[in-house]
Amino acid sequence: MAKYPGELLLIDDEERLRHVLGRVLELEGYHVRQAATAHAGLEMMQQHAQDVWVVLSDVKLPDDHGLNVLQKVKQRYPQAEVILMTAYGTIQDGVTAMKMGAFDYLTKGDSDDQLLVVVERAMEKASLQRRIQELEKQVGVKYSLDSILGNSPALRQAKDLTAKVAPTDSTVLLEGETGTGKELFAQAIHQASSRRGKPFMALNCSAFPKDLLESELFGYKKGAFTGAMTDKKGLLEEAHTGTLFLDEVGEMPAELQAKFLRVLETQTFTKLGDTKPIQVNFRLVAATNRDMAAEAEAGHFRPDLYYRLSVFKVRVPTLRERKEDIPTLAKHFLQVFAAKLNPRLQHLSPEFVQKLQAYPWKGNIRELKNVLERAVILAEGDTLTPDFLPAEFWSLNTSAGAVESDTALSTVEKNHIRKILTQTGGNKTETARLLHIGLTTLYRKIQEYGLGDVH
């Protein structure tokens, strides 16, 4: 059985060496294709691009140099890993090869064991890259509405409204707390509109002081102010024919609000330091975590600009309002981070999910994502358990009903650990393995539940 589903392409004009090396690799479980020239190797690569994961090429070939082979492979098939071999290696050649994207640079005559280790590592990296790419495809890397995970009533209502407004050219105001995924909704609106394929330009209005925010939006002419050494396009110009997304629009300074309102009314603007107006055509999507109606009424935001922004409002729900979506989101983040950090992880324990659903999530999905990343880094075994959650998850003030539920769960957990300890005759290592938890975690549970006398 093949060690990996991917194949290895061996390019070397020394026939005897190529066959011997190919046989060694095949005995290690690799499916090996062979070519004697750069031209033949690249043709084979073209025919089997999806199958070949690693290219192992000699540097000195009769019709080309190995560095050129490396360059062509990385340009055409960036997911493939390339290992170069040479009988007369130099440090400079090795440095050049690595800078060009080679996985490694080996000297012929070194032990087969060293070569096999390098090939194994290259295959592992290629496998991981393909797994990550597949996961990205599954979650909708192009930001369609389907990529916004969850099926709770609150989320469905927001997605239904978004689906109705997206094909139009209307201005949309996305309202919701920080971390709820408002930019994902903005991207989905862009992707479902007639402007998809055109620029999507995003700007966080809270991330810049007034003067810098103005230059980011409007751009400037060379010499407009000290330090303006060249002309700069602003995002208004960059977003022409596409979508402009203004995040945290409620943070826009009052002086800039008037200037931006005029852009919306006339579809023209003038760069800083220029006198010639520029015509633009963009679709505006704005987002805020403030109550903009109250801000406008209190005089903290221009009412006329607010009315321009709020042609169509979509409220993005908090994670607290869609707790039934937490298992789906947590599973997704587990897959993403496990693929990058800990491929052994496959499962979420019921207790882990229950803790997530009991948490208030003031930081919403962004906070959930951070918690999952931390848990994956700390995890042991193949299952995430509550032991890998931050301290704040253990000091929640829960309602009486929630306490009752936790107490009942603790009783079930205690009895289950007692049962497995009895089955293994008190063998802690075997018990931890059967429970899919770390040995340290087991000892803590034994102490917590007073199970030290179970044998």
N, C-alpha and C positions, 0 to 999 in steps of 0.2 A: 504493500500500500504506500502511495506517495506520501512523503513527509509533509508537503504543502500542496494545495491545489495549483499553485503557480509553478511555472517552468523556469529553467535556467538555460540561457543561451551562451554557449562557449565559442569564442572566436579566436582561433589560433592557426597559423599556417604550418606549424610543425605537426605533421599528421600523427606521428607516433605519440608525441607528448599529449596531443589533443585527445586521442583515443584512450590513453592511460588515465588521464585526468577525468575524462568523461565517465569512464568505468568506475573510478573511485567515488565520484559524486552519485552515480546511479546506485552503487552499493549502500550509500548513505540514505537512500530513499528519495532522491531527486529525479525528476523527469528532465533529461538534458537534451537540448538540440545543439547541433554542431555546425560551424561554418568555418571555411578556411581563409576567407578574405573579408575585408570590411564591407565591400559591396554586397556579398552574399549574406553577411550577417544582418545588414540593414534591411535587405529585402525580406529576410526571414522574420525580422522584427515587425516589418510592416504587415506581413500576412498573419502574424500571431500576436499582435500588440496586446490583446486582452489576456493572453495566456502567459506571456513571458514577464516574470516579475524581476528577475535579476540577470544582468549581462556581465559575463566574465570575459574580458578581452585582453589580448596581448597588446602591448604598446606598439611594437614594431611589426607592422603588417605589410604585405607586398604591394598593396594598392592605396594605403592611407596610413595615417598616424592614429594611434589609439586615442589621443586627446581629441582629434576630430570626430572619432566615433562617439566618444563621451558627449561632446557638444551636441551632435545631431540627435542622439538618443534622448538627452535631457530636454532638448527643445521640442521634439515631437512627442515624446512619451514621458512626461515629467514624473509619473508615478513609478517608473522603473528605476531600480538601483543599479549602478554601474561600478564594478570592481575592475581596476586595471592591474595587469601583471607585466613585469619587464625583467629581462635578464641583466640589464645595465641601468638600474635605477639611480637617479640623483635626487638629492633633497629638493632642489628647485623644481624638478618635474613633479615630484610628489606634492609639493605645496600648490603648484599650478593646478594639478588634477583635483585636489580637494576644494580649491576655490571655485572650480568649474562645476562642482557638484558630485564628484566621485564619492562613492561610499567609502572606498579604501584604495590604497596603492600598495601592491605587494611585489616582493622580489622573487622571481622564479628560483627554485631550489630550496626555499624554506620548507619546513615540514608540512605534510599534508594536514596534520592536526590544526595548524595555524590557519590554513586556507579554509578548512571545514568550519572552524569557529567563525571566521569572517563571513562566509556564505550563509551560515545559520542566522547571524545577526542581521544581514542584509534581507534575508527572507522574512524575518520577524518584522522588520521595519516596513517592508512592502505590504505584508499582511495587515499590519496595523493601519497603514494609510488607506487601504481599501475598505477596511471595516469602518473607519471614521467617515469616509466618503459615502458609504452605503447608509450609515446612520443619518448623515446630513440630507440625503435624498429622501429618506423615510419621513423626516420631520418637516420637509418642505422648505429647503434652503432659500427658495425664491420668494418667501414671505407671502404666500397665498393665505387666504382666510383659513384654509384647512390646516395650515401650519400652526395656528393658534390653538394649542391643545386644550381640551376640556369639553364637557357637554352639559354643564350646569345650566339651569334656566337663566341665571343672570348673564352668563357668558353668551348663551344662544341669542338672547335679546340684543346684546351689543353687536354680535356678528351679523344678525339679520338686518339691523339698521345699516351697518357698514356695507353689506352686500347691495342694499338698495341705492345708497348714495354714490358708491364707488364708480359706477360707469358714467356718472354725470361729471360736469366740470365745476360743481358747486364747491364753495369753501366749506371746510369741515372743522369744527372745534371739538377736540377730544378732551374730555374732562375725566379726572381720576387721580388717585393718590400716586405718589412717586413709587416706581417699581412695579406698576400694574401691567406694563407692556404697551404703553400708548404708541411707542415708535413702531412696534410690530403692526398695530392697526394702521398706522400711517403708511407703512410699506405695503400692506395688503390693499389699501385704497389705491395706491399708485399702480400696483401690479394688475389690479382688476379694471383699470381705466384705459382709455384710448391712448394715454401717454406712457404706457409701459414700454420699456425699451429706450425711453428718453431719460434725461438726467433726473435723479432723485437727490436733492441737496438738503441736508439737515443741519440745523444750527440751534444750539442750546442758548437761549437768551440770558440765562443766569450765569453763564460761564465766562462772560466778557464784561469789562468795564464799558461805560457808555461810548467813549471815543473808538475803542477797538471794535465794539459791536457794530458801530456805524460803518467802519471801514470794511468789516467782514461782509456786511450786507450790500453796501453800495460800491465798494471798490474805490480806487483812487488813481489819479494821474501822477506820473513822475513829478516830484517837486511840490506836491500838494502840502506837504509838511516835512519837518526834519526827519530824515530816515526813509522817506519815500523815494528810493533810488530807481525804481522801475514802475511801469504801469501795473496795476493789479485788478483783475476781474473780481467783482463782488459776487455773492451767491445769487443775487437777483439776476445777474447776467448769466451765471452758470446754469441757473434753473430754467432758462428760456426753453420753451416747448415741453418742459417736464413739470415736476412737482417740487415746490419749496415747502419743507417741513420746519416750522418754528416751534421748538420745544420750550416749555416754561415761558410762554409768550407774556404772561402776566408780569414778568420781571423786566420787560422792556421799559427803558427810561421814558419819562413823559415827553421830553423834547423829540425823541426819536419816533414816538407814537404818531405825532402829527405828520412827520415826514413819510413814514411808512403808509399812513392812511392815504396820502396823496398818490403814492404808487398804485395802491389798489383801485383808486378812482380813475386814474389816467392811463394806467399800464405803461407809464414812462418814469424814468428816474435820471438823475445826473450824478456822475461820479464826483467824489471829493476832488476839488481842484480843477474841475472841468466846467465847461459852459454848454456843451452839446448834449441834449437829452437823448437817452437810449430807449428804444421801444422794446418792451418785453411781454411775453405771453407765458404765464405759468399758472399752475393750479396750486392754491394755498391750502395746506393742512396745518392747523395749529394745535397745540396741546398745553394744558395747564393743570396744576394741582390745587389751584385756588378756586374760590367761588367768584367767578368773574362778574356775575350779575351784581353781587354785593359790592365788589371792588369798584365797579362803574358807578353804582348808586352813591358810594361813599366818596367819590371823586378821586380815587386812587388809580383809575384807569379811564381813558377817554371813552365815554359812552358811544360816540359815533364809530370808533374803531371796534368796540365790542360788538356792536350790531353788525358790522361788516364781517367779523370773524365767526359769529354764531349763526350763520345762515342755516347750518344743519349741525346739531349737537349730538354727540355720541358719548355716553358715560361708560367708561371702562370700569368694570366692577373690581372691588378689592378682593384679595385672596380670602379674606374672612367671609365674604359673601358667596364664595364658590368652593367651599371646603370639600365638596364631593369630587372636585377636580384634582385635589392634592395627590392622590395615589398615581394618577396618570402623569402628572408633572414630575413627581419624584422618580418614577420609573424612567422617564425620559432623561432626566439629569443624571441618574445612575448610569444609564447606558453611555451617555456622552462622556462623562468623566472616567468611568471604568475603562473605556476604550483607550483613553489617553494615559491613565495613571495606574490602573490596577485591573488588568483583564480578567482576573479570577472572580471578581465580584459579579454576581448574577441576580441576587434576590434582595428584597426588602422584607424584613420580618414583620408580622402583623403588629407587634408591639411598637416597632419603629414608626409605622404608618399611623398608628393610633396617637403616638406622641406628636407627630406632625399635625394631625388634624385638631388636636387640642390646643395648639399654640396660636397666639393672636396675630402673628405675622404683620407687624406694623410696617415692615419693609417690603411686604407683598412678595411677588414672584422673584424679584432680585434677591431678597433675603433667603428665600427657599433655595435658590440656585447656589448661593454661597454656603449654606448649611450642608447641602448635598456634596459639594466639592470638598469641604472639610472632612465630612464623614468618610468619603471614598479614600482620602489620603490616610486617615487613621485606621481604616478597617483591616480586620484580620479575617481569614477564611473567605467564603463566597457569599456571605449574607450580611447586610447592614442591620445592626441591632441598636436599641436605644443607647447603648454604652458609648457610641461614637457621636452622640449629640452634645452640643455645648451645655454648660452648667445651667444656663437660664431655663432649659427645658425641664430641669429637675426641681425648680423652685417656683413653679406656676401656682397661682392662687386659683384653684379650680372650684367649680360649683359642687354642691353636695352630690348631685347625680354623677358628676365626673369622678369624684372621689370614690363613690361606691363602685363605679366601673373599674377604676384602677385597682381597688382593693380586691375585687373579684378576679381581675387579671393576675394580680400578684399571687393569689391562692392557686390559680391554675398553673402558673409558672413554677411555684414552689413544689407542688405535687409532681409536676412533670420531671423536674430536676431530681427529686427524691427517687422517682421510678427508674430513671436512667442510671443513677448512682447505684441503686440496688442491683440492676441488671448487670452492671460491670464489676460488681463486687467492690465498689469504692474506688475504682481506677479513674483518677481525675483526668488523665490525658485522653483516655478512650471516651469518657463522658463528654468532654469538651468537643471532641471530634464528632460524636453523634448528634450533639446539640448545635453544631455549626457555630460555635462561639470560641473566643480565645480562652486559653487556660487561665490567664489573669482575671478575665471576666467571670469564669466559673468560680474561682476562689472567692471573689467578692460576693457572688450570689450565695455561696454556701455560708459565708459569714453572716450575710444579711438575713437569710432565712433560718439560721441556726441548724444547718444540716451537717455539721461536722461529725456527728456520730453515726451517719448512714454508711453502711458497708455492704 
